[in-house]
Amino acid sequence: MPCKRYFYPVTHKHQTDCRAREFARQGCIVYATSRRVETIADFEDPGIHKLALDVTSDENIKNVVQEIIDKQGKLNIVVNNAGIICPGSYSNT
């Protein structure tokens, strides 16, 4: 049975790329996002839709989420791997 979930990854890392492709392979509708869409241009699967998203802008986040809901009717899963690298131990942050 095909996956009915809608998946919204913020795509920056190879691991997320693999997850997005696997969800699409299983029949999920995937929205891959990046501040610069050209950085995710290699997603050629028809089940992966590419959108520009700046996670530092609350307005942009709301607009992108609303665009997905308008197109798909709902948004089931959000995977957020956006962030910054902080070298050192966790206790030093």
Wavefront OBJ file of the C-alpha trace (Angstrom):
o trace
v 0.000 0.000 0.000
v 1.528 3.368 -0.962
v 2.541 5.770 1.746
v -0.075 8.517 2.174
v 2.044 10.852 4.291
v 3.362 14.198 3.219
v 6.934 14.757 4.234
v 8.565 18.139 4.573
v 12.306 17.950 5.022
v 14.565 20.932 5.285
v 17.293 19.504 3.124
v 20.952 20.215 3.694
v 22.735 16.974 4.450
v 23.310 13.758 2.496
v 21.505 11.708 5.166
v 18.337 13.764 4.682
v 18.697 13.483 0.900
v 18.632 9.704 1.256
v 15.594 9.822 3.552
v 13.682 12.106 1.191
v 14.422 9.850 -1.766
v 13.404 6.739 0.190
v 10.091 8.267 1.298
v 9.398 9.290 -2.308
v 10.292 5.774 -3.496
v 7.681 4.409 -1.082
v 5.013 6.651 -2.604
v 5.106 9.590 -0.202
v 4.752 13.126 -1.438
v 7.954 14.870 -0.379
v 8.601 18.591 -0.148
v 12.323 19.225 -0.018
v 13.271 22.747 0.940
v 16.381 24.839 0.989
v 17.141 28.517 1.185
v 18.531 28.180 -2.341
v 16.491 25.729 -4.433
v 19.439 25.129 -6.768
v 21.181 23.256 -3.917
v 18.507 20.543 -4.139
v 18.212 20.546 -7.925
v 19.394 16.920 -8.111
v 16.071 15.669 -6.689
v 14.602 14.424 -9.971
v 11.984 12.064 -8.546
v 8.473 13.237 -9.527
v 7.382 12.615 -5.918
v 9.823 15.219 -4.597
v 8.739 18.842 -4.877
v 11.318 21.573 -4.309
v 10.546 24.834 -2.530
v 12.614 27.749 -1.297
v 12.492 28.163 2.478
v 14.413 30.441 4.806
v 13.976 28.931 8.271
v 15.037 32.216 9.872
v 11.848 33.873 8.581
v 8.648 33.040 10.457
v 6.607 34.572 7.637
v 8.365 32.436 5.013
v 7.819 29.291 7.091
v 4.094 30.042 7.467
v 3.760 30.740 3.728
v 5.525 27.523 2.689
v 3.525 25.392 5.129
v 0.306 26.998 3.882
v 1.324 26.374 0.259
v 1.800 22.675 1.014
v -1.516 22.451 2.866
v -3.290 24.259 0.026
v -1.879 21.764 -2.496
v -2.095 18.563 -0.445
v -4.893 19.201 2.044
v -2.697 18.454 5.029
v 0.846 18.062 6.248
v 1.533 14.899 8.250
v 5.250 14.849 8.939
v 7.810 17.600 9.416
v 11.503 16.760 9.575
v 13.635 19.719 10.518
v 17.368 19.328 10.239
v 18.052 23.015 9.717
v 20.567 24.402 12.128
v 24.157 25.308 12.645
v 27.225 23.269 13.449
v 28.535 23.870 16.926
v 31.908 22.215 17.418
v 32.793 21.022 20.907
v 30.945 19.107 23.543
v 27.273 19.633 24.210
v 28.005 20.757 27.769
v 29.950 23.754 26.404
v 26.969 25.193 24.546
l 1 2 3 4 5 6 7 8 9 10 11 12 13 14 15 16 17 18 19 20 21 22 23 24 25 26 27 28 29 30 31 32 33 34 35 36 37 38 39 40 41 42 43 44 45 46 47 48 49 50 51 52 53 54 55 56 57 58 59 60 61 62 63 64 65 66 67 68 69 70 71 72 73 74 75 76 77 78 79 80 81 82 83 84 85 86 87 88 89 90 91 92 93
